[in-house]
Amino acid sequence: MDLKGKKVIIIGERDGVQGPSIAECVKSVGAEPIMVETMCYV
């Protein structure tokens, strides 16, 4: 999947992969995170 130049909305999970971690991954492939959240699903 080519994400270069795309804008991305990221929703992470508190007990799983958190939003900032996902944001770093998408930045490394050239995408721009425009919203990063970490939610708690119970």
mmCIF entry with sequence, helices, sheets and N, C-alpha, C, O atoms, coordinates in Angstrom:
data_MODEL
# 
_entry.id   MODEL 
# 
_entity.id                         1 
_entity.type                       polymer 
_entity.pdbx_number_of_molecules   1 
# 
_entity_poly.entity_id                      1 
_entity_poly.type                           'polypeptide(L)' 
_entity_poly.nstd_linkage                   no 
_entity_poly.nstd_monomer                   no 
_entity_poly.pdbx_seq_one_letter_code       MDLKGKKVIIIGERDGVQGPSIAECVKSVGAEPIMVETMCYV 
_entity_poly.pdbx_seq_one_letter_code_can   MDLKGKKVIIIGERDGVQGPSIAECVKSVGAEPIMVETMCYV 
_entity_poly.pdbx_strand_id                 A 
# 
loop_
_entity_poly_seq.entity_id 
_entity_poly_seq.num 
_entity_poly_seq.mon_id 
_entity_poly_seq.hetero 
1 1  MET n 
1 2  ASP n 
1 3  LEU n 
1 4  LYS n 
1 5  GLY n 
1 6  LYS n 
1 7  LYS n 
1 8  VAL n 
1 9  ILE n 
1 10 ILE n 
1 11 ILE n 
1 12 GLY n 
1 13 GLU n 
1 14 ARG n 
1 15 ASP n 
1 16 GLY n 
1 17 VAL n 
1 18 GLN n 
1 19 GLY n 
1 20 PRO n 
1 21 SER n 
1 22 ILE n 
1 23 ALA n 
1 24 GLU n 
1 25 CYS n 
1 26 VAL n 
1 27 LYS n 
1 28 SER n 
1 29 VAL n 
1 30 GLY n 
1 31 ALA n 
1 32 GLU n 
1 33 PRO n 
1 34 ILE n 
1 35 MET n 
1 36 VAL n 
1 37 GLU n 
1 38 THR n 
1 39 MET n 
1 40 CYS n 
1 41 TYR n 
1 42 VAL n 
# 
_struct_asym.id          A 
_struct_asym.entity_id   1 
# 
_struct_conf.conf_type_id            HELX_P 
_struct_conf.id                      HELX_P1 
_struct_conf.pdbx_PDB_helix_id       AA1 
_struct_conf.beg_label_comp_id       GLY 
_struct_conf.beg_label_asym_id       A 
_struct_conf.beg_label_seq_id        19 
_struct_conf.pdbx_beg_PDB_ins_code   ? 
_struct_conf.end_label_comp_id       SER 
_struct_conf.end_label_asym_id       A 
_struct_conf.end_label_seq_id        28 
_struct_conf.pdbx_end_PDB_ins_code   ? 
_struct_conf.beg_auth_comp_id        GLY 
_struct_conf.beg_auth_asym_id        A 
_struct_conf.beg_auth_seq_id         19 
_struct_conf.end_auth_comp_id        SER 
_struct_conf.end_auth_asym_id        A 
_struct_conf.end_auth_seq_id         28 
_struct_conf.pdbx_PDB_helix_class    1 
_struct_conf.details                 ? 
_struct_conf.pdbx_PDB_helix_length   10 
# 
_struct_conf_type.id          HELX_P 
_struct_conf_type.criteria    ? 
_struct_conf_type.reference   ? 
# 
_struct_sheet.id               AA1 
_struct_sheet.type             ? 
_struct_sheet.number_strands   2 
_struct_sheet.details          ? 
# 
_struct_sheet_order.sheet_id     AA1 
_struct_sheet_order.range_id_1   1 
_struct_sheet_order.range_id_2   2 
_struct_sheet_order.offset       ? 
_struct_sheet_order.sense        parallel 
# 
loop_
_struct_sheet_range.sheet_id 
_struct_sheet_range.id 
_struct_sheet_range.beg_label_comp_id 
_struct_sheet_range.beg_label_asym_id 
_struct_sheet_range.beg_label_seq_id 
_struct_sheet_range.pdbx_beg_PDB_ins_code 
_struct_sheet_range.end_label_comp_id 
_struct_sheet_range.end_label_asym_id 
_struct_sheet_range.end_label_seq_id 
_struct_sheet_range.pdbx_end_PDB_ins_code 
_struct_sheet_range.beg_auth_comp_id 
_struct_sheet_range.beg_auth_asym_id 
_struct_sheet_range.beg_auth_seq_id 
_struct_sheet_range.end_auth_comp_id 
_struct_sheet_range.end_auth_asym_id 
_struct_sheet_range.end_auth_seq_id 
AA1 1 LYS A 7  ? GLU A 13 ? LYS A 7  GLU A 13 
AA1 2 GLU A 32 ? MET A 39 ? GLU A 32 MET A 39 
# 
loop_
_atom_site.group_PDB 
_atom_site.id 
_atom_site.type_symbol 
_atom_site.label_atom_id 
_atom_site.label_alt_id 
_atom_site.label_comp_id 
_atom_site.label_asym_id 
_atom_site.label_entity_id 
_atom_site.label_seq_id 
_atom_site.pdbx_PDB_ins_code 
_atom_site.Cartn_x 
_atom_site.Cartn_y 
_atom_site.Cartn_z 
_atom_site.occupancy 
_atom_site.B_iso_or_equiv 
_atom_site.pdbx_formal_charge 
_atom_site.auth_seq_id 
_atom_site.auth_comp_id 
_atom_site.auth_asym_id 
_atom_site.auth_atom_id 
_atom_site.pdbx_PDB_model_num 
ATOM 1   N N  . MET A 1 1  ? 0.844   -1.167 0.000  1.00 0.00 ? 1  MET A N  1 
ATOM 2   C CA . MET A 1 1  ? 0.000   0.000  0.000  1.00 0.00 ? 1  MET A CA 1 
ATOM 3   C C  . MET A 1 1  ? 0.894   1.236  0.000  1.00 0.00 ? 1  MET A C  1 
ATOM 4   O O  . MET A 1 1  ? 1.794   1.351  0.832  1.00 0.00 ? 1  MET A O  1 
ATOM 5   N N  . ASP A 1 2  ? 0.658   2.142  -0.908 1.00 0.00 ? 2  ASP A N  1 
ATOM 6   C CA . ASP A 1 2  ? 1.454   3.358  -1.024 1.00 0.00 ? 2  ASP A CA 1 
ATOM 7   C C  . ASP A 1 2  ? 0.761   4.502  -0.292 1.00 0.00 ? 2  ASP A C  1 
ATOM 8   O O  . ASP A 1 2  ? -0.299  4.960  -0.717 1.00 0.00 ? 2  ASP A O  1 
ATOM 9   N N  . LEU A 1 3  ? 1.351   4.962  0.801  1.00 0.00 ? 3  LEU A N  1 
ATOM 10  C CA . LEU A 1 3  ? 0.766   6.049  1.592  1.00 0.00 ? 3  LEU A CA 1 
ATOM 11  C C  . LEU A 1 3  ? 1.473   7.376  1.381  1.00 0.00 ? 3  LEU A C  1 
ATOM 12  O O  . LEU A 1 3  ? 1.101   8.376  1.994  1.00 0.00 ? 3  LEU A O  1 
ATOM 13  N N  . LYS A 1 4  ? 2.481   7.404  0.529  1.00 0.00 ? 4  LYS A N  1 
ATOM 14  C CA . LYS A 1 4  ? 3.273   8.619  0.333  1.00 0.00 ? 4  LYS A CA 1 
ATOM 15  C C  . LYS A 1 4  ? 2.372   9.779  -0.111 1.00 0.00 ? 4  LYS A C  1 
ATOM 16  O O  . LYS A 1 4  ? 1.647   9.674  -1.100 1.00 0.00 ? 4  LYS A O  1 
ATOM 17  N N  . GLY A 1 5  ? 2.434   10.890 0.643  1.00 0.00 ? 5  GLY A N  1 
ATOM 18  C CA . GLY A 1 5  ? 1.667   12.080 0.318  1.00 0.00 ? 5  GLY A CA 1 
ATOM 19  C C  . GLY A 1 5  ? 0.210   12.041 0.762  1.00 0.00 ? 5  GLY A C  1 
ATOM 20  O O  . GLY A 1 5  ? -0.541  12.974 0.478  1.00 0.00 ? 5  GLY A O  1 
ATOM 21  N N  . LYS A 1 6  ? -0.203  10.985 1.450  1.00 0.00 ? 6  LYS A N  1 
ATOM 22  C CA . LYS A 1 6  ? -1.593  10.867 1.912  1.00 0.00 ? 6  LYS A CA 1 
ATOM 23  C C  . LYS A 1 6  ? -1.735  11.458 3.309  1.00 0.00 ? 6  LYS A C  1 
ATOM 24  O O  . LYS A 1 6  ? -0.770  11.504 4.071  1.00 0.00 ? 6  LYS A O  1 
ATOM 25  N N  . LYS A 1 7  ? -2.941  11.911 3.641  1.00 0.00 ? 7  LYS A N  1 
ATOM 26  C CA . LYS A 1 7  ? -3.273  12.374 4.980  1.00 0.00 ? 7  LYS A CA 1 
ATOM 27  C C  . LYS A 1 7  ? -3.981  11.229 5.693  1.00 0.00 ? 7  LYS A C  1 
ATOM 28  O O  . LYS A 1 7  ? -4.840  10.567 5.110  1.00 0.00 ? 7  LYS A O  1 
ATOM 29  N N  . VAL A 1 8  ? -3.621  10.993 6.957  1.00 0.00 ? 8  VAL A N  1 
ATOM 30  C CA . VAL A 1 8  ? -4.086  9.805  7.666  1.00 0.00 ? 8  VAL A CA 1 
ATOM 31  C C  . VAL A 1 8  ? -4.699  10.197 9.015  1.00 0.00 ? 8  VAL A C  1 
ATOM 32  O O  . VAL A 1 8  ? -4.148  11.026 9.739  1.00 0.00 ? 8  VAL A O  1 
ATOM 33  N N  . ILE A 1 9  ? -5.847  9.590  9.341  1.00 0.00 ? 9  ILE A N  1 
ATOM 34  C CA . ILE A 1 9  ? -6.453  9.699  10.664 1.00 0.00 ? 9  ILE A CA 1 
ATOM 35  C C  . ILE A 1 9  ? -6.139  8.400  11.392 1.00 0.00 ? 9  ILE A C  1 
ATOM 36  O O  . ILE A 1 9  ? -6.398  7.314  10.874 1.00 0.00 ? 9  ILE A O  1 
ATOM 37  N N  . ILE A 1 10 ? -5.582  8.512  12.589 1.00 0.00 ? 10 ILE A N  1 
ATOM 38  C CA . ILE A 1 10 ? -5.109  7.341  13.319 1.00 0.00 ? 10 ILE A CA 1 
ATOM 39  C C  . ILE A 1 10 ? -5.876  7.199  14.624 1.00 0.00 ? 10 ILE A C  1 
ATOM 40  O O  . ILE A 1 10 ? -5.976  8.146  15.404 1.00 0.00 ? 10 ILE A O  1 
ATOM 41  N N  . ILE A 1 11 ? -6.421  6.000  14.858 1.00 0.00 ? 11 ILE A N  1 
ATOM 42  C CA . ILE A 1 11 ? -7.080  5.682  16.118 1.00 0.00 ? 11 ILE A CA 1 
ATOM 43  C C  . ILE A 1 11 ? -6.406  4.437  16.680 1.00 0.00 ? 11 ILE A C  1 
ATOM 44  O O  . ILE A 1 11 ? -6.560  3.337  16.149 1.00 0.00 ? 11 ILE A O  1 
ATOM 45  N N  . GLY A 1 12 ? -5.661  4.628  17.757 1.00 0.00 ? 12 GLY A N  1 
ATOM 46  C CA . GLY A 1 12 ? -4.982  3.516  18.397 1.00 0.00 ? 12 GLY A CA 1 
ATOM 47  C C  . GLY A 1 12 ? -5.769  3.021  19.593 1.00 0.00 ? 12 GLY A C  1 
ATOM 48  O O  . GLY A 1 12 ? -6.818  3.572  19.927 1.00 0.00 ? 12 GLY A O  1 
ATOM 49  N N  . GLU A 1 13 ? -5.265  1.983  20.235 1.00 0.00 ? 13 GLU A N  1 
ATOM 50  C CA . GLU A 1 13 ? -5.929  1.420  21.398 1.00 0.00 ? 13 GLU A CA 1 
ATOM 51  C C  . GLU A 1 13 ? -4.967  1.437  22.580 1.00 0.00 ? 13 GLU A C  1 
ATOM 52  O O  . GLU A 1 13 ? -3.781  1.151  22.421 1.00 0.00 ? 13 GLU A O  1 
ATOM 53  N N  . ARG A 1 14 ? -5.471  1.770  23.760 1.00 0.00 ? 14 ARG A N  1 
ATOM 54  C CA . ARG A 1 14 ? -4.633  1.899  24.954 1.00 0.00 ? 14 ARG A CA 1 
ATOM 55  C C  . ARG A 1 14 ? -3.898  0.608  25.285 1.00 0.00 ? 14 ARG A C  1 
ATOM 56  O O  . ARG A 1 14 ? -2.709  0.645  25.603 1.00 0.00 ? 14 ARG A O  1 
ATOM 57  N N  . ASP A 1 15 ? -4.576  -0.527 25.216 1.00 0.00 ? 15 ASP A N  1 
ATOM 58  C CA . ASP A 1 15 ? -3.961  -1.800 25.573 1.00 0.00 ? 15 ASP A CA 1 
ATOM 59  C C  . ASP A 1 15 ? -3.307  -2.506 24.389 1.00 0.00 ? 15 ASP A C  1 
ATOM 60  O O  . ASP A 1 15 ? -2.723  -3.578 24.548 1.00 0.00 ? 15 ASP A O  1 
ATOM 61  N N  . GLY A 1 16 ? -3.404  -1.914 23.216 1.00 0.00 ? 16 GLY A N  1 
ATOM 62  C CA . GLY A 1 16 ? -2.806  -2.492 22.015 1.00 0.00 ? 16 GLY A CA 1 
ATOM 63  C C  . GLY A 1 16 ? -1.734  -1.552 21.484 1.00 0.00 ? 16 GLY A C  1 
ATOM 64  O O  . GLY A 1 16 ? -0.850  -1.123 22.225 1.00 0.00 ? 16 GLY A O  1 
ATOM 65  N N  . VAL A 1 17 ? -1.817  -1.239 20.211 1.00 0.00 ? 17 VAL A N  1 
ATOM 66  C CA . VAL A 1 17 ? -0.869  -0.315 19.589 1.00 0.00 ? 17 VAL A CA 1 
ATOM 67  C C  . VAL A 1 17 ? -1.434  1.094  19.740 1.00 0.00 ? 17 VAL A C  1 
ATOM 68  O O  . VAL A 1 17 ? -2.528  1.389  19.258 1.00 0.00 ? 17 VAL A O  1 
ATOM 69  N N  . GLN A 1 18 ? -0.688  1.950  20.406 1.00 0.00 ? 18 GLN A N  1 
ATOM 70  C CA . GLN A 1 18 ? -1.162  3.302  20.680 1.00 0.00 ? 18 GLN A CA 1 
ATOM 71  C C  . GLN A 1 18 ? -0.970  4.227  19.483 1.00 0.00 ? 18 GLN A C  1 
ATOM 72  O O  . GLN A 1 18 ? -0.106  4.001  18.635 1.00 0.00 ? 18 GLN A O  1 
ATOM 73  N N  . GLY A 1 19 ? -1.792  5.273  19.433 1.00 0.00 ? 19 GLY A N  1 
ATOM 74  C CA . GLY A 1 19 ? -1.806  6.206  18.315 1.00 0.00 ? 19 GLY A CA 1 
ATOM 75  C C  . GLY A 1 19 ? -0.451  6.782  17.934 1.00 0.00 ? 19 GLY A C  1 
ATOM 76  O O  . GLY A 1 19 ? -0.098  6.746  16.755 1.00 0.00 ? 19 GLY A O  1 
ATOM 77  N N  . PRO A 1 20 ? 0.329   7.316  18.881 1.00 0.00 ? 20 PRO A N  1 
ATOM 78  C CA . PRO A 1 20 ? 1.628   7.889  18.527 1.00 0.00 ? 20 PRO A CA 1 
ATOM 79  C C  . PRO A 1 20 ? 2.582   6.885  17.873 1.00 0.00 ? 20 PRO A C  1 
ATOM 80  O O  . PRO A 1 20 ? 3.388   7.261  17.022 1.00 0.00 ? 20 PRO A O  1 
ATOM 81  N N  . SER A 1 21 ? 2.494   5.620  18.265 1.00 0.00 ? 21 SER A N  1 
ATOM 82  C CA . SER A 1 21 ? 3.346   4.595  17.658 1.00 0.00 ? 21 SER A CA 1 
ATOM 83  C C  . SER A 1 21 ? 2.965   4.384  16.197 1.00 0.00 ? 21 SER A C  1 
ATOM 84  O O  . SER A 1 21 ? 3.832   4.259  15.332 1.00 0.00 ? 21 SER A O  1 
ATOM 85  N N  . ILE A 1 22 ? 1.667   4.344  15.930 1.00 0.00 ? 22 ILE A N  1 
ATOM 86  C CA . ILE A 1 22 ? 1.193   4.193  14.552 1.00 0.00 ? 22 ILE A CA 1 
ATOM 87  C C  . ILE A 1 22 ? 1.588   5.421  13.739 1.00 0.00 ? 22 ILE A C  1 
ATOM 88  O O  . ILE A 1 22 ? 1.974   5.298  12.576 1.00 0.00 ? 22 ILE A O  1 
ATOM 89  N N  . ALA A 1 23 ? 1.492   6.615  14.349 1.00 0.00 ? 23 ALA A N  1 
ATOM 90  C CA . ALA A 1 23 ? 1.851   7.856  13.655 1.00 0.00 ? 23 ALA A CA 1 
ATOM 91  C C  . ALA A 1 23 ? 3.300   7.841  13.199 1.00 0.00 ? 23 ALA A C  1 
ATOM 92  O O  . ALA A 1 23 ? 3.604   8.272  12.087 1.00 0.00 ? 23 ALA A O  1 
ATOM 93  N N  . GLU A 1 24 ? 4.194   7.350  14.043 1.00 0.00 ? 24 GLU A N  1 
ATOM 94  C CA . GLU A 1 24 ? 5.606   7.279  13.658 1.00 0.00 ? 24 GLU A CA 1 
ATOM 95  C C  . GLU A 1 24 ? 5.803   6.344  12.476 1.00 0.00 ? 24 GLU A C  1 
ATOM 96  O O  . GLU A 1 24 ? 6.629   6.607  11.603 1.00 0.00 ? 24 GLU A O  1 
ATOM 97  N N  . CYS A 1 25 ? 5.052   5.259  12.445 1.00 0.00 ? 25 CYS A N  1 
ATOM 98  C CA . CYS A 1 25 ? 5.158   4.313  11.329 1.00 0.00 ? 25 CYS A CA 1 
ATOM 99  C C  . CYS A 1 25 ? 4.685   4.939  10.023 1.00 0.00 ? 25 CYS A C  1 
ATOM 100 O O  . CYS A 1 25 ? 5.353   4.813  8.997  1.00 0.00 ? 25 CYS A O  1 
ATOM 101 N N  . VAL A 1 26 ? 3.535   5.614  10.054 1.00 0.00 ? 26 VAL A N  1 
ATOM 102 C CA . VAL A 1 26 ? 3.027   6.191  8.806  1.00 0.00 ? 26 VAL A CA 1 
ATOM 103 C C  . VAL A 1 26 ? 3.878   7.366  8.336  1.00 0.00 ? 26 VAL A C  1 
ATOM 104 O O  . VAL A 1 26 ? 3.993   7.609  7.135  1.00 0.00 ? 26 VAL A O  1 
ATOM 105 N N  . LYS A 1 27 ? 4.483   8.104  9.288  1.00 0.00 ? 27 LYS A N  1 
ATOM 106 C CA . LYS A 1 27 ? 5.398   9.180  8.890  1.00 0.00 ? 27 LYS A CA 1 
ATOM 107 C C  . LYS A 1 27 ? 6.621   8.617  8.177  1.00 0.00 ? 27 LYS A C  1 
ATOM 108 O O  . LYS A 1 27 ? 7.146   9.233  7.250  1.00 0.00 ? 27 LYS A O  1 
ATOM 109 N N  . SER A 1 28 ? 7.068   7.451  8.611  1.00 0.00 ? 28 SER A N  1 
ATOM 110 C CA . SER A 1 28 ? 8.265   6.860  8.012  1.00 0.00 ? 28 SER A CA 1 
ATOM 111 C C  . SER A 1 28 ? 8.046   6.423  6.564  1.00 0.00 ? 28 SER A C  1 
ATOM 112 O O  . SER A 1 28 ? 9.013   6.255  5.822  1.00 0.00 ? 28 SER A O  1 
ATOM 113 N N  . VAL A 1 29 ? 6.799   6.237  6.154  1.00 0.00 ? 29 VAL A N  1 
ATOM 114 C CA . VAL A 1 29 ? 6.520   5.867  4.759  1.00 0.00 ? 29 VAL A CA 1 
ATOM 115 C C  . VAL A 1 29 ? 6.002   7.049  3.946  1.00 0.00 ? 29 VAL A C  1 
ATOM 116 O O  . VAL A 1 29 ? 5.573   6.879  2.805  1.00 0.00 ? 29 VAL A O  1 
ATOM 117 N N  . GLY A 1 30 ? 6.042   8.270  4.540  1.00 0.00 ? 30 GLY A N  1 
ATOM 118 C CA . GLY A 1 30 ? 5.719   9.472  3.788  1.00 0.00 ? 30 GLY A CA 1 
ATOM 119 C C  . GLY A 1 30 ? 4.308   9.993  3.930  1.00 0.00 ? 30 GLY A C  1 
ATOM 120 O O  . GLY A 1 30 ? 3.931   10.918 3.211  1.00 0.00 ? 30 GLY A O  1 
ATOM 121 N N  . ALA A 1 31 ? 3.505   9.434  4.836  1.00 0.00 ? 31 ALA A N  1 
ATOM 122 C CA . ALA A 1 31 ? 2.149   9.923  5.051  1.00 0.00 ? 31 ALA A CA 1 
ATOM 123 C C  . ALA A 1 31 ? 2.164   11.034 6.109  1.00 0.00 ? 31 ALA A C  1 
ATOM 124 O O  . ALA A 1 31 ? 3.132   11.176 6.857  1.00 0.00 ? 31 ALA A O  1 
ATOM 125 N N  . GLU A 1 32 ? 1.076   11.819 6.161  1.00 0.00 ? 32 GLU A N  1 
ATOM 126 C CA . GLU A 1 32 ? 0.963   12.916 7.119  1.00 0.00 ? 32 GLU A CA 1 
ATOM 127 C C  . GLU A 1 32 ? -0.191  12.641 8.076  1.00 0.00 ? 32 GLU A C  1 
ATOM 128 O O  . GLU A 1 32 ? -1.349  12.691 7.663  1.00 0.00 ? 32 GLU A O  1 
ATOM 129 N N  . PRO A 1 33 ? 0.096   12.351 9.345  1.00 0.00 ? 33 PRO A N  1 
ATOM 130 C CA . PRO A 1 33 ? -0.986  12.157 10.305 1.00 0.00 ? 33 PRO A CA 1 
ATOM 131 C C  . PRO A 1 33 ? -1.658  13.493 10.608 1.00 0.00 ? 33 PRO A C  1 
ATOM 132 O O  . PRO A 1 33 ? -0.992  14.438 11.031 1.00 0.00 ? 33 PRO A O  1 
ATOM 133 N N  . ILE A 1 34 ? -2.964  13.580 10.398 1.00 0.00 ? 34 ILE A N  1 
ATOM 134 C CA . ILE A 1 34 ? -3.667  14.835 10.676 1.00 0.00 ? 34 ILE A CA 1 
ATOM 135 C C  . ILE A 1 34 ? -4.451  14.763 11.982 1.00 0.00 ? 34 ILE A C  1 
ATOM 136 O O  . ILE A 1 34 ? -4.817  15.798 12.538 1.00 0.00 ? 34 ILE A O  1 
ATOM 137 N N  . MET A 1 35 ? -4.713  13.550 12.479 1.00 0.00 ? 35 MET A N  1 
ATOM 138 C CA . MET A 1 35 ? -5.360  13.365 13.769 1.00 0.00 ? 35 MET A CA 1 
ATOM 139 C C  . MET A 1 35 ? -4.852  12.061 14.376 1.00 0.00 ? 35 MET A C  1 
ATOM 140 O O  . MET A 1 35 ? -4.862  11.018 13.722 1.00 0.00 ? 35 MET A O  1 
ATOM 141 N N  . VAL A 1 36 ? -4.409  12.124 15.625 1.00 0.00 ? 36 VAL A N  1 
ATOM 142 C CA . VAL A 1 36 ? -3.897  10.933 16.309 1.00 0.00 ? 36 VAL A CA 1 
ATOM 143 C C  . VAL A 1 36 ? -4.612  10.833 17.650 1.00 0.00 ? 36 VAL A C  1 
ATOM 144 O O  . VAL A 1 36 ? -4.534  11.752 18.465 1.00 0.00 ? 36 VAL A O  1 
ATOM 145 N N  . GLU A 1 37 ? -5.297  9.739  17.881 1.00 0.00 ? 37 GLU A N  1 
ATOM 146 C CA . GLU A 1 37 ? -6.008  9.490  19.129 1.00 0.00 ? 37 GLU A CA 1 
ATOM 147 C C  . GLU A 1 37 ? -5.661  8.106  19.651 1.00 0.00 ? 37 GLU A C  1 
ATOM 148 O O  . GLU A 1 37 ? -5.377  7.192  18.876 1.00 0.00 ? 37 GLU A O  1 
ATOM 149 N N  . THR A 1 38 ? -5.686  7.958  20.957 1.00 0.00 ? 38 THR A N  1 
ATOM 150 C CA . THR A 1 38 ? -5.571  6.647  21.592 1.00 0.00 ? 38 THR A CA 1 
ATOM 151 C C  . THR A 1 38 ? -6.823  6.480  22.431 1.00 0.00 ? 38 THR A C  1 
ATOM 152 O O  . THR A 1 38 ? -7.069  7.273  23.340 1.00 0.00 ? 38 THR A O  1 
ATOM 153 N N  . MET A 1 39 ? -7.613  5.465  22.141 1.00 0.00 ? 39 MET A N  1 
ATOM 154 C CA . MET A 1 39 ? -8.883  5.236  22.817 1.00 0.00 ? 39 MET A CA 1 
ATOM 155 C C  . MET A 1 39 ? -8.790  4.016  23.719 1.00 0.00 ? 39 MET A C  1 
ATOM 156 O O  . MET A 1 39 ? -7.902  3.178  23.561 1.00 0.00 ? 39 MET A O  1 
ATOM 157 N N  . CYS A 1 40 ? -9.719  3.925  24.671 1.00 0.00 ? 40 CYS A N  1 
ATOM 158 C CA . CYS A 1 40 ? -9.818  2.781  25.553 1.00 0.00 ? 40 CYS A CA 1 
ATOM 159 C C  . CYS A 1 40 ? -11.151 2.096  25.270 1.00 0.00 ? 40 CYS A C  1 
ATOM 160 O O  . CYS A 1 40 ? -12.209 2.675  25.517 1.00 0.00 ? 40 CYS A O  1 
ATOM 161 N N  . TYR A 1 41 ? -11.111 0.876  24.756 1.00 0.00 ? 41 TYR A N  1 
ATOM 162 C CA . TYR A 1 41 ? -12.305 0.124  24.443 1.00 0.00 ? 41 TYR A CA 1 
ATOM 163 C C  . TYR A 1 41 ? -12.503 -0.944 25.516 1.00 0.00 ? 41 TYR A C  1 
ATOM 164 O O  . TYR A 1 41 ? -11.683 -1.850 25.662 1.00 0.00 ? 41 TYR A O  1 
ATOM 165 N N  . VAL A 1 42 ? -13.586 -0.828 26.257 1.00 0.00 ? 42 VAL A N  1 
ATOM 166 C CA . VAL A 1 42 ? -13.853 -1.778 27.335 1.00 0.00 ? 42 VAL A CA 1 
ATOM 167 C C  . VAL A 1 42 ? -15.107 -2.562 27.008 1.00 0.00 ? 42 VAL A C  1 
ATOM 168 O O  . VAL A 1 42 ? -15.517 -3.423 27.786 1.00 0.00 ? 42 VAL A O  1 
# 
